[in-house]
C-alpha cells in the first residue's frame, strides 16, 4: 500500500515538473559580430519572448532568411546556446549588404512596357531594382505574363554574381510556353443562360487571351444582372491544344410586381380618395434576357395612364438591343394622348448603355371645340429624334434596397404640329437616384427628377405631370402640371434589422408652368418604413405636402403604400 502511494506521488511530481517547464517563459537574444551589426539586427526586429524552444529556433531561421532577402547574402549564424534556465542566445554574421540588382533581359522574354511598372532605371538591355524588391518584382512580372495568356510561363534569375561592394547582376530567363486563348465556354448550373450575355454582358468570349484575374473580375458583372448569379469562381481546363472555361451560374427570380396605393382626404368633400399604380415586369422568361414592363396608373381624379415597354437585348450576339414603348393617357373627357417610341441601344459595359431612337406623340382634344391660337388644349402631333444614356448599379444590400445607383438622361429634338401652329421643341429628361452607404445600418437616399420643355408656345395636354410617391410625396399622384420641374427626394435610412428599416422624408420641388405663366416651390415632410415580408418588400410612407407660403396641415397627410415582389 505504501509502495503504491509513493509511485503516485512520484508521478504527480513528474507531471507538475513538466507543466512548469512548458509554462516557463523563454527569451532570445541575438547579437552581431560587432555593435554595428547588433544595431542593424535590432532595427530589423525579432520576437524575444517564447513559451518553448521550438519556436525560438523557428524565429532565428526566419530572421536569417529575411536578412538574406534584403541584401545580406552571405549572412550566417552560430548554433543556439543556453545562457541560463530561461535565456537562449546566438550570434549572427551579416557581412556585406548588396543594395541593387542589375537584371539583363531580352524583349522576347519580358515585354518592355512592363518595366515601367517595376523600375525607374532601365535600358534596352537591363533594368535596375532594389535588392530587397527582387521577390516582389518577380512575383508581379510572373503574374502579368500569366495574365497575357501564358499561365504556365515563369521567370527566374540565373548567372547571379557580384560586380561591386553594393551591386550584383543577373540574367532573367524564362521557360517558353504557348500563349493560351479561350477555346470554349461551358455554363454549368444554368445551362439555358443566354449565350449573348456571356460575351456582351459578362465580357467573356472565345478567342480572347486567357487571364484568370480578368475572368474573376468579369464574373462580378453578374452582380448587375437580376436573373442570374455566380455560384463560385470560374474553373479552367487546360489540355495540350485547348483551353476551356467553366462558369457556374444559377437562375434567380427576376419577374417583378410593384403595386402602390395612395390614401388622402378630399379637401372639398372630406371623402377618402384612393389612388393606384401597378407595375408588372417580366424578365428572361424565354431565357433570352428579354424584358417586358407594363404599368397602369389611376390617380383617383378620372385620370388613367397605361405604359408598356419591351426590350430585346444583344441582337445577333452584338452589343446592340432594340426596344419599343407605348404610353396611353386619358384625362376624363377632356383629351387623350398616345406616345410611341422605338430605340436602338448600345451596351458599353454591364452598367452603362447609350440609346437613340424615334418618338411620336398624338393628342386628341375631346370636347369638340374649334382650336384657336390661344387655346390651352388642342389636337396636336409631335415627332422627335431622341438620344440618351443610362447607368445602373445593383446594391450589395439587395434584400431590402436592391439598387444602389440608377441614372437616366434623355434628350428629344423635334416639332409639334397643331391646327394653329408648328413649333420647334426640345425636351430634356433626367431621373437619378443614389444610396450613400454610411455604414452597415445607416444610409442616405437621394432621388432627383428633372424635366424641361422648350417650345414657342405651350399646351396643357403636352405638359409634364408629376406629384406623388416617385416625385414629391405629400401630394396626389400626377396632380401637378409643369413645362419645367425638378424634384429632390431625400431619406435618412436606419436599418433596424435585416428585414426592416425606418426612414425620414424630406422632399423639395420647384416647377414652372409656362402655359399659365406660374411658378412655385413645394415641400414634403414625413417618415416611412420598409419591411421585407414573404410576399416582398412592403413600404409605408406618411407624408405631408405644402406649397411656398402655406402651413403644414395634418388633414393633408397622404399615406403611400407600396409592395415590391420578385417572383
C-alpha positions in Angstrom: 0.0 0.0 0.0 2.9 2.4 0.9 4.7 1.4 -2.3 1.7 2.3 -4.4 1.3 5.7 -2.7 5.0 6.6 -3.4 4.5 5.7 -7.1 1.5 8.0 -7.3 3.4 10.9 -5.6 6.4 10.5 -8.0 4.0 10.6 -11.0 2.4 13.8 -9.8 5.8 15.4 -9.2 6.9 14.5 -12.8 3.7 15.9 -14.3 3.9 19.1 -12.3 7.6 19.5 -13.3 6.7 19.0 -17.0 3.9 21.6 -16.6 6.1 24.2 -15.2 8.7 23.6 -17.8 6.1 24.0 -20.5 4.7 27.1 -18.9 8.1 28.7 -18.3 8.8 31.8 -20.4 11.9 31.6 -22.5 13.8 34.5 -24.0 16.0 35.0 -27.1 19.0 37.4 -27.6 20.7 37.9 -30.9 24.0 39.7 -31.4 26.1 40.6 -34.4 29.8 40.3 -34.7 30.1 43.9 -33.5 27.9 46.7 -32.2 27.1 47.9 -35.7 25.7 44.6 -36.8 23.8 44.2 -33.5 22.3 47.6 -34.1 21.2 46.5 -37.6 19.6 43.3 -36.2 17.8 45.2 -33.5 16.4 47.7 -36.1 15.1 44.9 -38.2 13.4 43.5 -35.1 12.6 40.0 -33.9 10.5 38.2 -31.3 12.2 37.9 -28.0 9.7 36.0 -25.7 8.6 32.4 -26.3 6.9 29.6 -24.5 9.0 26.7 -25.9 12.4 26.1 -27.6 10.9 25.0 -31.0 9.5 28.5 -31.6 12.9 30.1 -30.7 14.5 28.0 -33.4 11.8 28.9 -36.0 12.3 32.6 -35.2 16.1 32.5 -35.8 15.6 30.6 -39.0 13.0 33.0 -40.4 15.1 36.0 -39.4 18.2 34.7 -41.1 16.2 34.1 -44.3 14.7 37.7 -44.2 18.2 39.2 -43.7 19.5 37.4 -46.7 16.5 38.6 -48.8 17.1 42.2 -48.1 20.7 42.0 -49.3 23.0 40.3 -46.7 23.5 37.3 -49.0 26.5 35.9 -47.0 24.8 36.2 -43.6 25.1 33.2 -41.3 24.5 32.3 -37.6 26.0 30.3 -34.8 24.1 27.5 -33.1 21.8 28.5 -30.3 23.3 28.4 -26.8 21.6 28.2 -23.5 22.9 31.1 -21.4 20.7 30.2 -18.3 17.5 28.5 -17.5 15.3 31.0 -19.4 17.7 32.7 -21.9 19.0 31.4 -25.3 21.4 33.4 -27.4 23.1 33.2 -30.8 25.5 35.4 -32.9 24.7 36.4 -36.5 27.4 37.4 -39.0 25.9 39.8 -41.6 28.7 40.5 -43.9 28.4 42.9 -46.9 24.9 44.2 -47.9 24.1 44.4 -51.6 21.8 47.4 -52.4 20.8 47.0 -56.1 20.5 44.3 -58.7 21.1 44.9 -62.4 19.0 42.4 -64.4 19.8 41.7 -68.0 16.8 40.7 -70.1 15.6 40.1 -73.6 12.4 41.7 -75.0 11.4 38.2 -76.2 11.3 37.1 -72.5 10.0 40.3 -70.9 7.9 43.0 -72.8 9.5 46.4 -72.4 6.2 48.0 -71.4 6.1 46.1 -68.1 9.5 47.6 -67.0 7.9 50.9 -66.2 5.8 49.2 -63.5 8.9 47.8 -61.6 11.8 50.0 -62.4 12.6 53.7 -63.0 16.1 52.9 -64.4 16.1 50.6 -67.5 17.7 50.4 -70.9 17.3 48.2 -73.9 19.4 45.5 -72.3 18.9 45.7 -68.5 16.9 47.2 -65.6 17.8 48.0 -62.1 15.8 47.3 -58.9 16.5 47.5 -55.2 17.8 44.2 -53.9 15.0 44.0 -51.3 12.4 44.1 -54.1 13.6 41.0 -56.0 10.9 38.6 -54.8 8.1 41.1 -55.1 9.2 42.1 -58.6 9.5 38.6 -59.9 6.0 37.7 -58.5 4.5 40.7 -60.2 6.1 40.1 -63.5 5.1 36.4 -63.5 1.5 37.3 -62.7 1.5 39.9 -65.6 2.8 37.4 -68.1 0.3 34.8 -66.9 -2.5 37.3 -67.4 -1.3 37.7 -71.0 -2.2 34.1 -71.9 0.8 32.2 -70.6 -0.3 30.8 -67.2 2.5 28.2 -67.2 5.3 30.6 -68.0 7.6 31.7 -65.2 10.6 33.9 -64.9 13.8 33.2 -62.9 17.2 34.7 -62.3 20.4 32.9 -63.4 24.1 33.8 -63.6 23.9 35.8 -60.4 27.2 37.4 -59.4 28.6 40.4 -57.5 30.1 43.3 -59.5 30.9 45.6 -56.6 30.5 46.1 -52.9 26.8 47.2 -53.2 25.8 45.8 -56.6 25.0 42.4 -58.2 23.9 41.4 -61.7 21.8 38.5 -63.0 20.2 37.3 -66.2 16.4 37.0 -66.5 15.4 33.7 -68.1 12.0 32.1 -68.9 10.6 28.8 -69.9 8.9 29.2 -73.2 5.2 28.2 -73.3 2.4 28.6 -75.8 0.1 31.6 -75.4 -3.4 30.4 -74.3 -6.6 31.8 -75.6 -10.2 30.7 -74.6 -11.4 28.0 -77.0 -14.7 27.1 -75.3 -17.0 28.4 -72.6 -19.2 25.9 -70.7 -22.0 27.1 -68.4 -22.9 24.7 -65.5 -25.9 25.0 -63.2 -28.0 27.3 -65.5 -27.4 25.7 -68.9 -30.0 27.8 -70.7 -28.3 31.0 -69.6 -28.5 33.3 -72.8 -25.2 32.9 -74.6 -25.2 36.5 -75.9 -24.9 37.7 -72.2 -21.7 35.7 -71.8 -20.0 37.7 -74.5 -21.6 41.1 -74.2 -22.6 41.4 -70.5 -20.1 39.3 -68.6 -17.4 40.1 -71.2 -16.0 36.6 -71.8 -15.7 35.4 -75.4 -13.9 32.8 -77.4 -10.6 33.8 -78.8 -9.7 36.2 -76.1 -6.3 35.8 -74.3 -6.7 33.8 -71.2 -6.4 35.9 -68.0 -7.6 34.3 -64.8 -7.6 37.6 -62.8 -9.7 39.2 -65.5 -12.1 36.3 -65.6 -12.8 36.6 -61.9 -13.3 40.3 -62.3 -15.6 39.9 -65.3 -17.8 37.4 -63.5 -18.5 40.2 -60.9 -20.6 41.9 -63.7 -23.3 39.3 -62.9 -24.0 41.4 -59.7 -25.7 43.9 -62.1 -27.9 41.1 -63.7 -31.1 40.4 -61.9 -31.9 37.0 -63.5 -28.6 35.1 -62.8 -25.8 34.9 -60.2 -22.5 33.2 -59.8 -22.1 30.1 -57.6 -18.3 30.2 -57.5 -15.3 31.4 -59.4 -14.8 30.0 -62.9 -12.6 27.0 -63.4 -10.3 26.3 -66.4 -9.5 23.0 -68.1 -6.1 23.0 -69.9 -5.4 20.4 -72.4 -2.5 20.2 -74.9 -4.4 22.0 -77.6 -7.3 23.8 -75.9 -8.4 26.0 -73.0 -12.0 25.6 -71.7 -13.6 27.9 -69.2 -16.4 26.6 -66.9 -18.8 29.1 -65.5 -21.0 28.1 -62.5 -24.3 30.0 -62.6 -27.7 29.8 -61.1 -31.0 31.3 -62.3 -32.7 33.8 -60.0 -36.3 35.1 -59.7 -36.4 38.3 -61.7 -40.0 39.0 -62.5 -41.3 41.9 -60.5 -44.6 43.2 -59.3 -44.8 46.7 -57.9 -48.1 47.8 -56.5 -48.9 51.2 -55.0 -52.0 52.6 -53.2 -52.3 56.2 -52.0 -54.8 57.4 -49.4 -55.9 61.0 -48.9 -58.8 63.1 -47.9 -60.6 65.3 -50.5 -60.4 68.9 -49.3 -63.8 69.8 -50.6 -66.0 66.8 -49.8 -63.9 65.3 -47.0 -64.2 61.8 -48.5 -61.4 59.3 -48.6 -59.6 59.2 -52.0 -57.7 56.2 -53.2 -55.2 56.2 -56.0 -53.5 53.2 -57.5 -50.4 52.2 -59.5 -49.4 48.7 -60.6 -46.3 47.6 -62.4 -45.6 44.2 -63.8 -42.1 43.4 -65.1 -41.4 40.1 -66.8 -37.7 39.4 -67.3 -35.9 36.5 -69.1 -38.9 34.1 -69.1 -37.7 32.9 -72.6 -34.1 32.7 -71.5 -33.2 35.4 -73.9 -32.7 38.2 -71.3 -35.7 39.9 -72.7 -37.8 42.4 -70.7 -41.5 43.4 -70.8 -42.8 46.1 -68.5 -46.4 47.1 -68.1 -47.7 49.9 -65.9 -51.2 51.0 -65.1 -51.9 54.2 -63.0 -55.2 55.7 -61.8 -54.9 58.9 -59.8 -58.5 59.0 -58.5 -59.3 62.2 -60.4 -60.5 60.3 -63.5 -57.0 60.3 -65.0 -55.7 57.0 -66.3 -52.4 56.0 -67.8 -51.1 52.8 -69.3 -47.5 52.2 -70.3 -45.9 49.1 -72.0 -42.2 48.7 -72.7 -40.3 45.8 -74.3 -36.6 45.3 -74.9 -34.8 42.6 -76.8 -31.1 42.6 -75.8 -27.9 41.7 -77.8 -29.3 41.2 -81.3 -27.4 38.6 -83.2 -24.9 38.3 -80.3 -23.9 42.0 -80.7 -23.9 44.8 -78.1 -27.0 46.3 -79.7 -30.5 46.0 -78.3 -33.9 47.1 -79.6 -36.8 48.4 -77.7 -40.3 49.7 -78.1 -42.6 51.7 -75.8 -46.3 52.6 -75.8 -47.9 55.2 -73.5 -51.7 55.9 -73.3 -53.1 58.7 -71.2 -56.7 59.9 -70.7 -57.9 62.8 -68.7 -61.7 62.4 -68.0 -63.5 63.6 -71.1 -61.0 66.3 -72.0 -58.3 64.7 -74.0 -56.3 61.5 -74.7 -52.6 61.3 -75.6 -50.7 58.4 -77.2 -46.9 58.2 -77.2 -44.9 55.6 -79.2 -41.2 55.1 -79.1 -38.6 52.9 -80.8 -35.0 52.8 -79.7 -31.7 51.2 -80.5 -29.3 50.8 -77.6 -25.6 50.1 -77.3 -24.3 48.4 -74.2 -20.9 49.9 -73.3 -20.4 47.6 -70.3 -22.5 45.8 -67.6 -23.6 49.2 -66.1 -23.7 51.7 -68.9 -25.6 52.0 -72.2 -26.3 54.6 -74.9 -29.5 54.8 -76.9 -31.0 56.6 -79.8 -34.5 56.4 -81.3 -37.6 58.0 -82.7 -40.7 59.1 -80.8 -44.2 60.2 -81.9 -46.9 61.7 -79.8 -50.6 62.3 -80.7 -53.2 64.1 -78.6 -56.9 64.4 -79.3 -59.0 67.1 -77.6 -62.4 65.5 -76.9 -64.6 68.5 -76.1 -65.2 69.2 -79.8 -64.4 72.9 -79.7 -62.5 74.6 -82.5 -58.9 75.1 -81.7 -57.6 78.7 -81.7 -54.1 80.1 -81.3 -54.6 80.9 -77.7 -56.3 77.7 -76.7 -54.7 75.8 -73.8 -55.9 72.3 -75.1 -56.0 71.3 -78.7 -55.2 68.4 -81.0 -51.5 68.0 -81.9 -49.0 65.7 -83.4 -45.3 65.6 -82.4 -42.3 63.9 -83.8 -38.9 63.6 -82.1 -35.5 62.2 -82.5 -34.3 61.0 -79.1 -30.9 60.2 -77.6 -30.0 59.1 -74.1 -27.7 57.3 -71.7 -28.2 55.2 -68.6 -26.2 53.8 -65.7 -27.3 51.2 -63.2 -25.5 49.5 -60.3 -27.1 46.9 -58.1 -26.7 47.3 -54.3 -24.8 44.7 -52.2 -27.6 45.1 -49.6 -30.1 43.9 -52.3 -32.7 42.2 -50.0 -34.1 45.5 -48.8 -32.6 48.0 -51.1 -31.9 46.3 -54.5 -30.5 49.3 -56.5 -27.5 51.4 -55.4 -27.4 53.8 -58.4 -29.8 54.4 -61.2 -29.3 57.3 -63.7 -31.2 58.0 -66.9 -30.8 61.0 -69.2 -32.6 61.6 -72.5 -32.9 64.5 -74.9 -35.7 64.8 -77.6 -35.4 67.2 -80.6 -38.4 67.7 -82.9 -41.6 69.5 -83.9 -45.1 69.8 -82.6 -47.8 70.4 -85.1 -51.3 71.6 -84.2 -54.2 73.1 -86.2 -52.9 76.5 -85.3 -49.1 76.4 -85.2 -45.9 74.4 -85.8 -43.3 74.7 -83.0 -39.7 73.5 -82.7 -39.4 71.7 -79.4 -36.6 70.5 -77.1 -37.3 68.1 -74.2 -34.8 67.0 -71.6 -35.5 64.3 -69.0 -33.3 63.2 -66.1 -34.1 60.6 -63.5 -31.4 59.6 -61.0 -31.2 58.1 -57.5 -28.2 57.0 -55.4 -27.7 55.5 -52.0 -24.8 56.7 -49.9 -24.0 53.8 -47.6 -22.5 55.4 -44.4 -22.1 52.0 -42.6 -24.0 48.7 -42.2 -27.0 50.4 -40.6 -27.1 54.0 -41.8 -27.5 55.3 -45.3 -28.8 58.4 -47.2 -31.0 58.1 -50.2 -31.3 60.9 -52.8 -33.6 60.9 -55.9 -33.9 63.6 -58.5 -36.3 64.1 -61.4 -35.8 67.0 -63.7 -37.9 67.6 -66.8 -37.7 70.6 -69.2 -39.8 71.5 -72.2 -38.7 74.4 -74.5 -41.3 75.5 -77.1 -42.6 78.6 -78.8 -45.9 78.1 -77.0 -47.3 75.6 -74.6 -50.4 73.4 -74.5 -51.9 71.9 -71.3 -52.2 68.4 -72.8 -48.4 68.2 -73.6 -47.1 69.4 -70.2 -45.4 67.1 -67.7 -47.4 65.6 -64.9 -45.8 64.9 -61.5 -46.5 64.6 -57.8 -46.8 61.5 -55.6 -44.6 58.7 -54.4 -42.0 58.8 -57.2 -41.5 62.6 -57.3 -42.7 64.7 -54.3 -44.5 62.9 -51.5 -47.4 64.5 -49.7 -49.2 65.4 -53.0 -51.6 63.4 -55.1 -50.3 61.3 -57.9 -49.9 63.3 -61.2 -51.8 66.2 -59.8 -49.3 68.9 -60.9 -48.6 70.3 -64.4 -45.4 71.9 -65.5 -43.3 72.8 -68.5 -40.3 72.6 -66.2 -39.9 70.9 -62.8 -37.1 69.5 -60.6 -37.8 67.4 -57.5 -35.4 66.2 -54.9 -36.4 63.3 -52.6 -34.2 62.6 -49.6 -34.3 60.0 -46.9 -32.1 59.1 -44.0 -32.5 55.4 -43.6 -31.7 53.3 -40.5 -31.6 49.6 -40.7 -33.5 48.2 -37.6 -32.9 44.6 -38.6 -32.1 42.5 -41.6 -35.7 42.8 -42.7 -36.8 46.2 -41.5 -35.7 49.8 -41.9 -37.1 53.2 -41.0 -36.5 56.5 -42.9 -37.3 60.2 -42.8 -38.9 62.0 -45.7 -37.7 65.5 -46.8 -38.7 66.4 -50.3 -38.4 69.6 -52.3 -39.7 70.7 -55.8 -39.6 73.7 -58.0 -41.7 74.0 -61.1 -42.9 76.4 -63.8 -46.0 76.3 -65.9 -45.3 78.5 -68.9 -48.9 77.9 -70.2 -50.3 79.7 -67.2 -47.1 81.7 -66.5 -46.8 80.5 -63.0 -44.0 79.0 -60.8 -44.0 77.6 -57.4 -41.9 75.8 -54.6 -43.2 72.7 -52.9 -42.2 70.8 -49.8 -42.9 67.4 -48.4 -42.0 66.0 -45.0 -42.8 62.8 -43.2 -41.5 59.3 -42.3 -41.8 55.8 -43.5 -40.9 52.1 -43.0 -39.7 49.4 -45.3 -40.3 45.7 -44.3 -39.2 42.6 -46.1 -42.1 40.0 -45.9 -42.7 36.7 -47.5 -44.7 38.5 -50.2 -42.0 41.1 -50.9 -40.8 44.5 -49.8 -43.7 46.4 -48.2 -43.2 50.2 -47.9 -45.4 52.6 -46.0 -44.9 56.4 -46.2 -46.7 59.1 -44.2 -46.1 62.5 -45.9 -47.5 66.0 -45.7 -47.0 68.5 -48.5 -47.4 72.2 -48.9 -46.6 75.0 -51.3 -44.4 78.0 -50.5 -46.2 80.4 -48.1 -48.6 77.7 -46.8 -48.5 75.9 -43.4 -48.4 72.1 -43.0 -51.9 70.8 -42.0 -52.4 67.3 -40.5 -55.5 66.7 -42.6 -53.5 67.0 -45.7 -51.3 64.0 -44.8 -51.0 61.4 -47.5 -50.4 57.7 -47.0 -48.3 56.0 -49.7 -48.4 52.2 -49.5 -46.4 50.0 -51.9 -45.4 46.4 -52.3 -42.5 45.2 -54.5 -42.2 41.4 -55.0 -39.9 39.3 -57.1 -41.1 36.0 -58.5 
